[in-house]
Amino acid sequence: MAPAGRPGAKKGILERLESGEVVIGDGSFLITLEKRGYVKAGLWTPEAVIEHPDAVRQLHMEFLRAGSNVMQTFTFSASEDNMESKWEDVNAAACDLAREVAGKGDALVAGGICQTSIYKYHKDEARIKKLFRQQLEVFAWKNVDFLIAEYFEHVEEAVWAVEVLKESDRPVAVTMCIGPEGDMHDITPGECAVRLVKAGASIVGVNCRFGPDTSLKTMELMKEGLERAGLKAHLMVQPLGFHTPDCGKEGFVDLPEYPFGLESRVATRWDIQKYAREAYNLGVRYIGGCCGFEPYHIRAIAEELAPERGFLPPASEKHGSWGSGLDMHTKPWIRARARREYWENLLPASGRPFCPSLSKPDF
């Protein structure tokens, strides 16, 4: 199968999903750019769009080449409560970078907001909605294609975000950073999905905090909740690029390896192909990643779902399917690895004989 050629006229996000098309999201920005030296851990704010725009542009380009259909603005935690006077310039610059790269392929621009730093302490609906509305005004000015409210621990705040984003005429997606146990107020994933759809979201799901396997379990519960309520919505999943079967309700932030020792947990490209197929079989059609999800992981989604999409991404020009490029190797035992069965059944070692396979969460 050949890589895709130049795109024609772009369809909107809902038009794509309603036709059954697979939409591939992007991946990790904060953790990836922290590793590359452009983001400071702690507040995890995105000043890099102004201070190091080339670094952000390059990462957008890598995701585009890997198969992403969506360039999400790098605006995580870019509200006034986190960035004070810099918030507006950061949001505007992030929109410009995402639009520039999206224009080089068949990608849409999504303006993104996330949970605030004040909800846990004040629950001031008017104040929190004002913060969301400020970012929305920039997204409307920059004419993004649709909107994403992501990384919400509490469905109440996520509903507030959807209600604000619905003040525009753009489609709204919303994802929560919860696992199968539900949100921090013990509201089940199914009930969270119901409340978000009733608030006006067209696309619902989960992102971050949990690895692919756990996130898909949560998605199944969301899907079941919507079906019981007789509601319909498109499903979206963007998990971590790390394996986290041992984390608790708070997700990977409570693991002792977070955030600087997670490398031994990174999913292989073959793990991600399995995740993409399972997500597709579950009925999810917006499939991407979050922290730890590198461009080669996005390429793995695009390659696994190439039969459904009808094409491969440009980055596949340098990647043989299931290791087929290894059949040119000079060593016969490496040539023997140029097959799907080898990589599907591999049990990768960590190379750390004195380390446990699982950790105990700190909280």
DOSEDREN-311227 format. One line per 8 residues: their letters; for each residue z negated, x negated, y negated of N, C-alpha, C, O. Coordinates in pm, whole numbers, plus 50000, padded with zeros to 5 digits. Layout:
N
A	Z:X:Y:Z:X:Y:Z:X:Y:Z:X:Y  ...
REM end
This chain:
363
MAPAGRPG	50000:49915:50119:50000:50000:50000:50000:49911:49875:49919:49819:49864  50090:49940:49784:50104:49857:49664:50003:49897:49558:49960:50012:49552  49963:49801:49473:49878:49835:49359:49949:49931:49265:50072:49941:49264  49869:50002:49187:49923:50102:49096:50003:50036:48984:49974:49925:48942  50104:50109:48937:50182:50062:48823:50120:50111:48693:50004:50152:48691  50196:50109:48585:50146:50154:48456:50121:50304:48459:50201:50378:48516  50013:50350:48399:49980:50491:48402:50070:50575:48313:50130:50525:48217  50078:50704:48345:50147:50797:48258:50046:50863:48167:49946:50801:48130
AKKGILER	50071:50989:48129:49978:51061:48043:49845:51079:48117:49844:51107:48236  49737:51064:48045:49605:51071:48108:49556:51216:48117:49568:51294:48023  49502:51248:48233:49439:51377:48253:49291:51366:48218:49232:51258:48229  49231:51477:48175:49089:51478:48143:49002:51471:48267:49052:51486:48379  48874:51447:48248:48784:51430:48362:48777:51555:48448:48780:51544:48571  48768:51674:48388:48758:51795:48468:48891:51828:48535:48893:51879:48647  48999:51801:48468:49131:51824:48529:49146:51737:48654:49198:51782:48756  49100:51615:48645:49107:51526:48762:49021:51577:48876:49067:51587:48990
LESGEVVI	48898:51609:48845:48805:51652:48950:48844:51786:49010:48832:51805:49131  48890:51877:48928:48928:52009:48979:49051:52006:49067:49073:52096:49148  49132:51902:49051:49249:51887:49137:49215:51814:49266:49301:51794:49352  49088:51774:49281:49046:51702:49401:49061:51552:49392:49036:51481:49490  49101:51502:49276:49121:51358:49258:48988:51284:49266:48885:51334:49220  48990:51164:49323:48872:51078:49324:48865:51004:49191:48961:50937:49151  48754:51015:49123:48729:50940:49000:48633:50827:49033:48525:50851:49088  48670:50706:49001:48585:50590:49028:48521:50544:48898:48589:50511:48802
GDGSFLIT	48388:50544:48898:48315:50500:48781:48313:50348:48771:48377:50278:48848  48237:50299:48672:48224:50154:48661:48093:50112:48727:48038:50186:48808  48042:49993:48693:47925:49943:48762:47820:49887:48668:47791:49945:48563  47764:49774:48706:47650:49714:48639:47687:49647:48508:47780:49566:48503  47615:49681:48403:47630:49612:48275:47503:49535:48240:47508:49413:48219  47391:49603:48232:47269:49537:48187:47231:49418:48274:47214:49307:48224  47218:49439:48404:47174:49331:48492:47281:49223:48502:47249:49104:48506  47407:49263:48506:47515:49164:48514:47522:49079:48388:47534:48957:48397
LEKRGYVK	47514:49143:48272:47521:49066:48147:47394:48986:48123:47398:48883:48055  47280:49030:48177:47159:48947:48169:47179:48818:48249:47142:48710:48203  47238:48830:48367:47265:48711:48450:47363:48618:48380:47355:48496:48395  47456:48675:48305:47557:48594:48236:47508:48540:48102:47578:48464:48037  47387:48580:48062:47327:48525:47941:47354:48602:47813:47350:48544:47704  47381:48733:47824:47415:48812:47706:47320:48929:47679:47331:48993:47574  47228:48957:47770:47132:49065:47754:46994:49011:47787:46978:48932:47879  46894:49054:47710:46757:49010:47734:46682:49115:47815:46680:49233:47780
AGLWTPEA	46620:49071:47926:46542:49162:48009:46420:49210:47932:46368:49139:47846  46377:49329:47963:46260:49388:47897:46297:49524:47845:46288:49623:47916  46339:49529:47719:46388:49655:47664:46527:49690:47717:46565:49807:47721  46603:49587:47759:46737:49609:47814:46826:49684:47714:46889:49784:47750  46832:49638:47592:46915:49703:47491:47050:49629:47476:47058:49509:47503  47155:49701:47434:47292:49649:47440:47346:49586:47311:47459:49614:47272  47266:49503:47245:47316:49435:47124:47441:49352:47151:47512:49315:47058  47466:49322:47277:47580:49236:47313:47713:49293:47262:47807:49216:47241
VIEHPDAV	47723:49424:47244:47850:49480:47196:47886:49428:47058:48003:49426:47020  47784:49385:46982:47806:49327:46849:47796:49175:46853:47876:49104:46793  47695:49126:46925:47671:48981:46927:47769:48906:47015:47807:48794:46984  47811:48968:47126:47902:48902:47220:48006:49002:47271:48011:49031:47391  48089:49056:47183:48185:49159:47226:48283:49111:47332:48326:49190:47416  48318:48983:47330:48411:48932:47432:48352:48943:47571:48425:48970:47667  48221:48923:47583:48157:48933:47714:48159:49076:47766:48184:49099:47884  48134:49171:47677:48137:49312:47716:48280:49355:47748:48304:49423:47847
RQLHMEFL	48373:49314:47665:48514:49346:47689:48561:49292:47824:48630:49361:47899  48522:49169:47854:48562:49108:47981:48509:49187:48100:48580:49206:48198  48384:49231:48092:48328:49307:48204:48397:49442:48219:48426:49485:48331  48424:49509:48108:48504:49632:48114:48638:49605:48184:48681:49682:48269  48704:49495:48146:48834:49463:48205:48823:49439:48355:48910:49481:48431  48718:49372:48397:48699:49346:48539:48684:49476:48617:48739:49490:48726  48609:49571:48561:48594:49699:48628:48725:49778:48628:48758:49844:48726  48800:49770:48519:48929:49838:48514:49023:49784:48621:49085:49862:48694
RAGSNVMQ	49034:49652:48632:49121:49591:48733:49075:49624:48874:49156:49632:48967  48944:49643:48890:48890:49673:49022:48913:49817:49065:48898:49851:49182  48951:49903:48969:48982:50040:49004:48908:50148:48929:48927:50266:48959  48824:50112:48833:48749:50214:48759:48841:50304:48679:48935:50257:48614  48814:50434:48685:48886:50532:48603:48812:50564:48475:48866:50632:48387  48688:50516:48463:48604:50551:48349:48546:50423:48288:48487:50341:48358  48564:50408:48158:48496:50303:48083:48381:50369:48008:48400:50432:47905  48262:50353:48062:48145:50412:47998:48098:50321:47886:48089:50199:47904
TFTFSASE	48069:50380:47771:48022:50299:47658:47893:50226:47695:47805:50283:47760  47883:50101:47654:47763:50023:47682:47658:50059:47578:47632:49984:47484  47598:50178:47598:47504:50233:47500:47373:50273:47565:47301:50359:47513  47341:50213:47678:47213:50240:47743:47098:50197:47651:47096:50085:47602  47005:50287:47630:46890:50261:47542:46931:50228:47398:46858:50159:47327  47047:50276:47356:47096:50246:47221:47063:50357:47122:47140:50382:47029  46951:50423:47140:46907:50525:47046:46815:50463:46942:46769:50350:46957  46789:50538:46837:46713:50484:46725:46571:50442:46764:46516:50349:46706
DNMESKWE	46512:50510:46864:46375:50475:46902:46366:50336:46965:46260:50274:46963  46478:50287:47020:46480:50154:47081:46541:50047:46992:46504:49930:47002  46633:50086:46904:46710:49987:46829:46694:49996:46678:46754:49918:46605  46614:50090:46632:46588:50106:46488:46719:50111:46410:46806:50191:46444  46736:50030:46308:46852:50042:46219:46984:49998:46283:47090:50027:46230  46977:49930:46397:47100:49879:46459:47171:49983:46544:47285:49960:46586  47108:50097:46572:47159:50188:46672:47301:50237:46642:47384:50246:46732  47329:50270:46514:47460:50329:46482:47572:50229:46500:47676:50262:46558
DVNAAACD	47554:50107:46452:47658:50004:46466:47682:49970:46613:47796:49947:46654  47575:49967:46691:47588:49937:46833:47667:50046:46904:47757:50016:46984  47636:50171:46878:47709:50280:46942:47856:50281:46903:47943:50302:46988  47885:50257:46777:48024:50256:46731:48102:50141:46795:48215:50160:46840  48042:50023:46797:48110:49907:46856:48134:49926:47005:48238:49887:47057  48036:49987:47074:48051:50011:47217:48167:50107:47245:48242:50088:47341  48181:50208:47161:48293:50302:47175:48427:50231:47157:48521:50254:47232  48434:50145:47057:48559:50074:47029:48599:49983:47145:48716:49977:47182
LAREVAGK	48503:49913:47202:48533:49824:47316:48578:49904:47437:48676:49867:47504  48509:50012:47466:48547:50094:47582:48686:50154:47563:48765:50157:47657  48715:50201:47443:48847:50259:47416:48958:50155:47426:49065:50183:47480  48932:50036:47374:49032:49929:47381:49071:49899:47524:49190:49888:47555  48972:49887:47612:49001:49853:47751:49059:49973:47826:49151:49956:47907  49008:50091:47801:49061:50210:47868:49209:50228:47840:49284:50277:47924  49251:50188:47721:49392:50200:47683:49485:50109:47762:49607:50125:47756  49428:50016:47835:49510:49925:47916:49534:49978:48058:49599:49911:48138
GDALVAGG	49482:50095:48087:49501:50153:48220:49479:50303:48216:49472:50363:48109  49469:50362:48334:49451:50507:48345:49303:50541:48345:49252:50601:48439  49234:50503:48239:49089:50523:48231:49051:50609:48113:49117:50608:48009  48943:50682:48130:48886:50764:48025:48764:50693:47966:48707:50603:48028  48725:50734:47846:48606:50680:47782:48495:50784:47787:48514:50899:47746  48380:50742:47839:48264:50830:47845:48155:50777:47754:48114:50661:47766  48108:50859:47662:47995:50823:47577:47866:50849:47651:47844:50960:47700  47780:50747:47661:47661:50760:47743:47529:50756:47666:47510:50671:47579
ICQTSIYK	47439:50848:47700:47302:50844:47650:47208:50838:47771:47250:50864:47884  47082:50803:47748:46985:50797:47857:46850:50848:47809:46834:50885:47692  46753:50850:47899:46620:50899:47863:46562:50816:47749:46595:50698:47732  46477:50878:47672:46416:50811:47557:46288:50740:47598:46233:50764:47706  46242:50654:47510:46116:50582:47535:45994:50664:47495:45881:50622:47520  46015:50780:47434:45902:50855:47380:45866:50979:47462:45759:51036:47442  45953:51022:47553:45927:51147:47626:45793:51143:47701:45717:51240:47697  45766:51033:47768:45644:51025:47850:45517:51042:47768:45413:51083:47821
YHKDEARI	45525:51011:47640:45405:51010:47557:45393:51130:47464:45282:51172:47430  45506:51186:47422:45501:51290:47321:45564:51423:47363:45515:51529:47326  45672:51417:47441:45742:51539:47482:45776:51628:47363:45767:51750:47369  45815:51562:47255:45851:51632:47132:45999:51668:47141:46085:51584:47114  46029:51792:47179:46167:51832:47204:46255:51812:47082:46366:51760:47094  46209:51853:46966:46291:51841:46845:46322:51696:46813:46436:51662:46779  46223:51610:46822:46242:51468:46792:46336:51402:46892:46423:51322:46854  46319:51434:47020:46404:51375:47124:46548:51424:47110:46642:51346:47124
KKLFRQQL	46564:51552:47084:46699:51604:47066:46768:51543:46944:46889:51526:46943  46691:51511:46843:46748:51446:46726:46806:51310:46763:46913:51272:46716  46735:51236:46848:46784:51106:46892:46914:51120:46970:47009:51044:46948  46920:51217:47060:47044:51241:47134:47157:51281:47040:47271:51237:47055  47124:51365:46944:47227:51418:46853:47285:51306:46766:47404:51308:46734  47204:51209:46729:47255:51097:46651:47364:51022:46727:47469:50989:46672  47338:50994:46855:47441:50925:46935:47563:51014:46955:47677:50966:46951  47541:51141:46978:47652:51234:46996:47745:51234:46874:47867:51241:46890
EVFAWKNV	47689:51226:46755:47771:51225:46634:47864:51104:46631:47978:51114:46586  47815:50990:46677:47901:50871:46683:48010:50890:46789:48126:50856:46765  47973:50945:46903:48072:50966:47009:48181:51064:46964:48298:51046:46996  48142:51167:46889:48240:51262:46839:48332:51195:46737:48453:51218:46738  48274:51114:46651:48352:51041:46551:48452:50946:46618:48565:50932:46573  48409:50884:46726:48495:50789:46798:48583:50858:46902:48661:50792:46970  48570:50989:46915:48658:51070:46999:48657:51026:47145:48763:51004:47205  48537:51013:47203:48529:50982:47345:48584:51100:47425:48593:51212:47373
DFLIAEYF	48620:51076:47550:48684:51179:47631:48585:51276:47695:48612:51395:47706  48471:51225:47736:48365:51312:47786:48231:51241:47770:48225:51129:47720  48123:51307:47812:47988:51259:47783:47906:51249:47911:47918:51332:48001  47823:51147:47916:47734:51129:48031:47590:51113:47981:47563:51027:47897  47501:51195:48032:47357:51176:48014:47306:51117:48145:47314:51183:48249  47255:50995:48142:47220:50927:48267:47077:50873:48263:47014:50863:48157  47028:50840:48380:46900:50771:48396:46784:50852:48338:46716:50809:48244  46764:50969:48396:46653:51054:48356:46555:51070:48472:46594:51108:48583
EHVEEAVW	46428:51040:48446:46323:51057:48546:46269:51199:48549:46216:51244:48650  46283:51270:48438:46228:51405:48424:46340:51503:48393:46416:51484:48299  46350:51608:48473:46459:51703:48454:46446:51776:48322:46547:51816:48264  46324:51796:48272:46309:51863:48143:46383:51787:48033:46456:51848:47954  46366:51656:48027:46433:51577:47924:46584:51575:47949:46662:51576:47854  46624:51572:48076:46767:51574:48108:46831:51705:48062:46944:51705:48013  46760:51816:48078:46810:51945:48030:46826:51942:47878:46926:51991:47826  46729:51884:47808:46741:51872:47662:46866:51793:47625:46937:51828:47531
AVEVLKES	46892:51686:47701:47010:51603:47673:47138:51684:47692:47229:51677:47609  47145:51760:47801:47264:51842:47826:47282:51945:47715:47394:51967:47668  47173:52007:47674:47183:52109:47569:47239:52051:47439:47317:52117:47370  47200:51928:47407:47255:51864:47287:47401:51828:47307:47484:51856:47220  47434:51767:47419:47573:51726:47442:47668:51844:47447:47785:51831:47413  47618:51959:47489:47702:52079:47494:47735:52132:47355:47817:52223:47342  47673:52077:47252:47707:52117:47116:47846:52066:47078:47905:52112:46980  47899:51971:47155:48036:51923:47132:48130:52003:47221:48087:52087:47300
DRPVAVTM	48258:51976:47208:48357:52046:47291:48403:51960:47408:48510:51982:47464  48321:51861:47445:48359:51770:47552:48284:51801:47681:48171:51849:47676  48346:51774:47797:48276:51795:47924:48151:51708:47932:48145:51598:47878  48050:51760:48002:47922:51690:48012:47889:51662:48158:47892:51752:48243  47858:51536:48186:47805:51493:48316:47661:51451:48296:47624:51402:48189  47578:51468:48398:47438:51426:48388:47392:51372:48522:47416:51434:48626  47324:51258:48519:47270:51199:48641:47123:51164:48620:47083:51119:48512  47046:51185:48724:46903:51151:48720:46877:51030:48806:46946:51006:48905
CIGPEGDM	46776:50952:48768:46740:50833:48846:46625:50867:48939:46515:50812:48929  46652:50960:49031:46550:51008:49124:46596:50987:49267:46715:50971:49295  46498:50989:49358:46526:50982:49500:46502:51117:49565:46488:51218:49495  46497:51122:49697:46480:51249:49768:46350:51322:49735:46341:51443:49756  46248:51251:49684:46121:51316:49651:46129:51396:49521:46038:51474:49491  46235:51377:49444:46249:51453:49321:46205:51379:49197:46184:51258:49201  46191:51451:49087:46160:51385:48960:46010:51353:48950:45934:51381:49042  45970:51294:48837:45832:51249:48822:45732:51363:48809:45611:51340:48813
HDITPGEC	45782:51487:48795:45696:51604:48795:45707:51680:48927:45668:51796:48937  45762:51613:49029:45776:51667:49164:45869:51787:49172:45854:51873:49259  45966:51793:49083:46070:51895:49093:46178:51842:49187:46228:51732:49167  46212:51919:49287:46302:51873:49392:46442:51842:49339:46482:51896:49235  46517:51755:49409:46655:51728:49366:46740:51855:49356:46821:51869:49265  46722:51946:49450:46800:52069:49446:46770:52152:49323:46862:52203:49259  46643:52164:49289:46605:52240:49170:46650:52168:49043:46690:52233:48946  46643:52034:49042:46694:51958:48927:46841:51990:48903:46882:52015:48790
AVRLVKAG	46919:51988:49011:47062:52016:48997:47086:52156:48943:47172:52176:48857  47011:52252:48992:47026:52391:48945:46998:52401:48797:47074:52463:48723  46889:52340:48752:46853:52348:48610:46958:52281:48522:46988:52329:48413  47014:52171:48570:47112:52099:48489:47243:52176:48477:47306:52177:48371  47284:52240:48586:47406:52321:48581:47385:52443:48493:47473:52480:48415  47269:52505:48504:47241:52621:48419:47236:52582:48271:47263:52664:48183  47200:52456:48244:47197:52409:48105:47337:52384:48050:47356:52374:47929  47435:52373:48140:47572:52357:48094:47647:52236:48146:47761:52213:48106
ASIVGVNC	47586:52157:48234:47654:52039:48287:47763:52080:48386:47743:52168:48469  47878:52015:48375:47988:52040:48468:47986:51944:48586:48045:51972:48691  47919:51830:48569:47912:51726:48671:47766:51685:48683:47702:51656:48581  47711:51681:48805:47570:51645:48823:47556:51546:48937:47638:51542:49029  47449:51465:48929:47426:51370:49036:47311:51277:49006:47218:51312:48933  47319:51156:49064:47214:51056:49046:47277:50922:49012:47393:50895:49044  47198:50839:48944:47239:50700:48919:47117:50610:48920:47005:50655:48893  47139:50484:48950:47039:50378:48940:46917:50403:49029:46914:50499:49106
RFGPDTSL	46818:50317:49017:46685:50321:49079:46684:50308:49232:46591:50251:49287  46787:50360:49301:46789:50360:49447:46924:50311:49499:47026:50323:49432  46922:50255:49620:47044:50204:49681:47135:50315:49730:47100:50433:49721  47252:50277:49782:47350:50378:49823:47299:50478:49926:47322:50598:49911  47231:50432:50031:47187:50524:50136:47091:50629:50083:47107:50748:50109  46991:50584:50007:46893:50678:49953:46958:50773:49853:46927:50892:49851  47047:50720:49770:47113:50804:49670:47196:50914:49734:47201:51026:49683  47261:50883:49845:47341:50986:49912:47252:51093:49974:47290:51210:49980
KTMELMKE	47133:51054:50021:47039:51156:50070:46999:51250:49957:46987:51371:49977  46977:51194:49839:46942:51277:49724:47057:51368:49685:47037:51484:49651  47179:51314:49690:47296:51396:49658:47311:51513:49754:47349:51623:49713  47281:51490:49880:47289:51599:49978:47190:51710:49943:47222:51828:49957  47070:51672:49898:46971:51771:49859:47014:51846:49733:46991:51966:49722  47077:51775:49638:47129:51842:49518:47238:51943:49555:47240:52055:49505  47326:51900:49643:47436:51988:49686:47381:52113:49754:47428:52224:49728  47282:52095:49840:47222:52210:49910:47154:52304:49811:47162:52426:49826
GLERAGLK	47087:52249:49711:47022:52332:49610:47121:52416:49533:47096:52534:49507  47233:52357:49495:47336:52432:49422:47396:52542:49510:47420:52653:49463  47418:52511:49637:47476:52611:49727:47381:52728:49745:47425:52843:49746  47251:52702:49760:47154:52810:49776:47150:52900:49653:47130:53021:49662  47169:52837:49535:47165:52913:49410:47298:52980:49376:47309:53053:49277  47399:52954:49457:47530:53011:49430:47598:52950:49309:47679:53015:49243  47565:52823:49279:47623:52755:49164:47722:52648:49210:47711:52594:49320  47818:52619:49124:47917:52517:49155:47919:52412:49045:47907:52443:48926
AHLMVQPL	47934:52288:49086:47950:52177:48991:48014:52062:49065:48006:52055:49188  48077:51973:48992:48129:51851:49052:48013:51755:49073:47918:51751:48996  48023:51676:49180:47916:51585:49217:47951:51442:49182:48066:51399:49193  47848:51368:49140:47866:51231:49088:47754:51143:49142:47638:51183:49140  47788:51023:49190:47685:50931:49238:47717:50790:49192:47829:50742:49208  47617:50722:49135:47632:50584:49088:47502:50507:49120:47418:50489:49033  47487:50462:49246:47363:50399:49288:47356:50252:49251:47447:50196:49189  47245:50191:49289:47231:50046:49277:47326:49975:49373:47370:50033:49473
GFHTPDCG	47356:49850:49342:47429:49765:49435:47334:49685:49521:47372:49580:49574  47211:49733:49537:47108:49666:49616:47059:49760:49726:47062:49882:49711  47014:49701:49837:46950:49779:49942:46803:49795:49908:46733:49697:49884  46754:49921:49905:46616:49946:49863:46545:50047:49952:46485:50142:49901  46550:50032:50085:46487:50133:50171:46335:50133:50161:46270:50229:50203  46277:50026:50105:46133:50010:50101:46071:50049:49967:45950:50036:49950  46149:50097:49872:46091:50132:49742:46027:50269:49747:46058:50350:49835  45938:50295:49653:45870:50424:49645:45942:50520:49553:46062:50506:49528
KEGFVDLP	45870:50617:49503:45929:50723:49422:45990:50671:49293:46086:50730:49242  45936:50562:49238:45986:50506:49112:46114:50424:49132:46179:50387:49035  46150:50396:49257:46271:50319:49281:46250:50170:49273:46138:50121:49286  46358:50097:49250:46354:49950:49263:46271:49881:49156:46236:49764:49172  46238:49950:49048:46159:49886:48942:46019:49850:48991:45952:49767:48929  45973:49912:49100:45841:49882:49152:45843:49779:49265:45737:49741:49316  45961:49734:49303:45968:49628:49403:45928:49495:49339:45962:49471:49223  45859:49407:49412:45816:49280:49353:45932:49191:49311:45913:49101:49228
EYPFGLES	46051:49213:49366:46167:49130:49331:46233:49172:49199:46316:49098:49145  46198:49289:49147:46261:49337:49024:46207:49260:48903:46086:49240:48895  46293:49216:48810:46439:49222:48815:46507:49090:48851:46629:49085:48865  46427:48982:48867:46488:48848:48877:46501:48792:49018:46547:48680:49035  46462:48869:49120:46470:48818:49256:46539:48912:49352:46506:48917:49470  46636:48989:49301:46701:49093:49381:46822:49045:49460:46880:49121:49537  46862:48920:49441:46989:48875:49498:46996:48891:49650:47103:48919:49704  46884:48873:49720:46888:48885:49866:46913:49027:49913:46939:49050:50031
RVATRWDI	46906:49122:49821:46926:49264:49855:47068:49313:49823:47099:49429:49849  47152:49228:49768:47284:49273:49725:47367:49328:49842:47374:49266:49948  47427:49443:49821:47514:49503:49922:47643:49423:49936:47694:49370:49838  47695:49415:50057:47825:49352:50078:47936:49449:50038:47913:49569:50022  48054:49397:50024:48169:49485:49994:48191:49586:50106:48238:49697:50083  48156:49545:50230:48176:49634:50343:48070:49745:50343:48100:49857:50383  47949:49713:50300:47847:49818:50280:47898:49923:50182:47876:50043:50201  47965:49877:50079:48010:49970:49975:48129:50052:50023:48143:50168:49983
QKYAREAY	48215:49995:50107:48322:50078:50164:48262:50192:50246:48308:50305:50239  48158:50161:50323:48090:50264:50402:48029:50370:50310:48043:50489:50334  47963:50325:50204:47905:50418:50106:48012:50508:50046:47992:50629:50034  48126:50451:50007:48232:50530:49945:48284:50638:50040:48307:50752:49999  48301:50601:50166:48350:50699:50263:48248:50810:50286:48284:50927:50295  48120:50774:50294:48017:50875:50315:48003:50966:50194:47982:51086:50208  48015:50909:50074:48008:50991:49953:48125:51090:49950:48108:51207:49919  48243:51041:49983:48362:51127:49985:48344:51239:50087:48374:51355:50058
NLGVRYIG	48296:51204:50207:48278:51305:50311:48172:51408:50273:48176:51522:50322  48079:51370:50187:47976:51462:50140:48031:51560:50036:47968:51661:50004  48148:51529:49983:48208:51614:49881:48196:51559:49741:48232:51626:49644  48144:51437:49728:48133:51374:49597:48270:51319:49558:48336:51253:49639  48312:51346:49436:48443:51298:49392:48435:51205:49271:48535:51146:49232  48319:51191:49212:48298:51091:49106:48205:50987:49169:48086:51012:49184  48261:50873:49204:48188:50772:49281:48194:50639:49208:48302:50587:49181  48078:50584:49175:48072:50455:49106:47946:50383:49142:47894:50398:49253
GCCGFEPY	47895:50302:49048:47774:50226:49074:47696:50202:48947:47740:50238:48837  47579:50142:48963:47493:50111:48848:47446:49967:48862:47526:49880:48899  47321:49938:48835:47271:49800:48834:47302:49728:48965:47280:49782:49074  47352:49606:48955:47385:49527:49072:47522:49555:49130:47564:49488:49224  47592:49654:49076:47725:49693:49124:47829:49610:49051:47864:49640:48937  47879:49507:49117:47975:49415:49055:48118:49468:49069:48142:49562:49144  48212:49407:48997:48351:49453:49008:48406:49453:49151:48483:49542:49186  48367:49357:49234:48419:49358:49371:48364:49477:49451:48426:49522:49547
HIRAIAEE	48247:49527:49410:48197:49649:49473:48283:49770:49434:48315:49854:49518  48321:49777:49308:48410:49885:49264:48544:49875:49335:48602:49977:49374  48593:49753:49350:48719:49736:49425:48705:49788:49568:48799:49844:49623  48588:49768:49628:48566:49817:49764:48577:49969:49771:48632:50022:49867  48524:50039:49670:48540:50184:49665:48688:50221:49657:48736:50307:49731  48758:50154:49566:48900:50184:49546:48981:50155:49672:49075:50228:49703  48947:50049:49744:49022:50017:49865:48990:50115:49978:49080:50156:50051  48864:50152:49992:48828:50247:50097:48895:50382:50075:48937:50447:50171
LAPERGFL	48906:50424:49950:48961:50556:49920:49107:50550:49875:49160:50648:49822  49171:50436:49897:49314:50423:49862:49401:50526:49934:49495:50577:49872  49375:50560:50061:49458:50663:50124:49452:50797:50052:49553:50867:50041  49334:50833:50002:49320:50959:49929:49380:50949:49790:49436:51046:49740  49368:50834:49726:49416:50817:49590:49566:50785:49585:49633:50817:49487  49617:50724:49690:49759:50694:49697:49799:50559:49642:49919:50529:49634  49703:50475:49604:49734:50343:49550:49612:50253:49556:49499:50300:49572  49637:50124:49543:49532:50024:49535:49515:49978:49391:49607:49993:49311
PPASEKHG	49399:49924:49356:49380:49874:49220:49446:49737:49202:49474:49670:49301  49472:49696:49079:49533:49564:49056:49457:49448:49120:49519:49352:49165  49325:49456:49124:49247:49346:49180:49270:49326:49329:49235:49222:49384  49328:49425:49395:49355:49412:49539:49472:49319:49568:49495:49282:49683  49546:49281:49464:49654:49183:49484:49599:49052:49539:49672:48978:49606  49474:49023:49512:49412:48898:49556:49311:48920:49668:49226:48834:49693  49319:49033:49735:49220:49064:49838:49287:49132:49956:49341:49242:49943  49283:49068:50072:49338:49128:50193:49244:49233:50250:49124:49210:50257
SWGSGLDM	49298:49346:50290:49217:49453:50344:49139:49407:50467:49196:49349:50560  49008:49433:50466:48920:49398:50577:48934:49251:50619:48930:49219:50737  48950:49165:50520:48953:49022:50547:49083:48971:50605:49087:48862:50662  49191:49048:50590:49318:49009:50653:49371:48877:50602:49448:48811:50672  49332:48836:50481:49378:48708:50428:49330:48589:50509:49386:48480:50500  49225:48610:50589:49172:48500:50669:49263:48462:50784:49243:48358:50847  49363:48545:50813:49452:48510:50925:49537:48387:50895:49609:48339:50983  49531:48336:50771:49603:48214:50735:49514:48090:50744:49560:47979:50718
HTKPWIRA	49386:48110:50780:49293:47997:50782:49327:47899:50894:49380:47937:50999  49296:47774:50870:49328:47670:50970:49234:47671:51090:49270:47619:51195  49116:47729:51077:49018:47728:51185:49025:47859:51263:49014:47967:51203  49043:47853:51393:49065:47975:51471:48948:48072:51469:48970:48193:51470  48822:48023:51464:48710:48116:51464:48699:48192:51332:48641:48301:51327  48755:48134:51224:48759:48207:51098:48876:48305:51098:48865:48415:51043  48988:48264:51159:49100:48358:51172:49058:48482:51250:49107:48592:51224  48967:48464:51345:48920:48576:51427:48842:48679:51346:48819:48790:51393
RARREYWE	48802:48642:51225:48728:48735:51140:48819:48824:51056:48770:48906:50979  48948:48810:51070:49043:48886:50990:49068:49024:51052:49182:49061:51080  48960:49098:51072:48973:49230:51132:48857:49319:51090:48747:49271:51062  48883:49445:51085:48785:49542:51039:48659:49544:51126:48548:49552:51075  48679:49538:51260:48565:49550:51351:48462:49441:51325:48342:49465:51336  48508:49321:51291:48415:49211:51267:48323:49243:51150:48201:49231:51161  48381:49283:51038:48303:49303:50917:48221:49431:50922:48113:49437:50865  48271:49534:50990:48194:49658:51002:48067:49639:51086:47966:49705:51062
NLLPASGR	48074:49549:51182:47961:49531:51274:47875:49410:51242:47777:49384:51313  47909:49337:51138:47831:49219:51101:47690:49257:51057:47671:49352:50982  47592:49181:51105:47454:49194:51059:47422:49068:50978:47377:48969:51035  47444:49071:50847:47432:48948:50767:47289:48896:50759:47195:48973:50738  47274:48767:50776:47143:48702:50763:47117:48668:50617:47211:48655:50538  46990:48653:50581:46955:48619:50444:46942:48468:50425:46945:48420:50312  46927:48394:50535:46907:48250:50523:46768:48212:50478:46745:48098:50438  46676:48306:50483:46538:48283:50436:46441:48312:50552:46388:48423:50560
PFCPSLSK	46418:48216:50640:46341:48242:50763:46196:48281:50741:46135:48341:50830  46138:48250:50627:45998:48282:50604:45978:48405:50514:45867:48434:50470  46088:48475:50486:46080:48592:50399:46084:48720:50483:46151:48725:50586  46012:48823:50439:46016:48952:50511:46147:49025:50484:46215:48998:50385  46180:49117:50573:46300:49198:50550:46274:49309:50451:46366:49358:50387  46148:49350:50437:46110:49456:50343:45991:49409:50259:45919:49317:50298  45972:49472:50144:45862:49441:50056:45769:49561:50041:45802:49672:50084  45655:49538:49982:45563:49646:49952:45567:49671:49802:45538:49580:49724
PDF	45603:49793:49760:45608:49822:49616:45475:49792:49549:45369:49809:49609  45481:49748:49422:45360:49718:49347:45288:49843:49299:45171:49837:49261  45358:49956:49300:45298:50079:49246:45307:50190:49348:45262:50302:49322
REM end
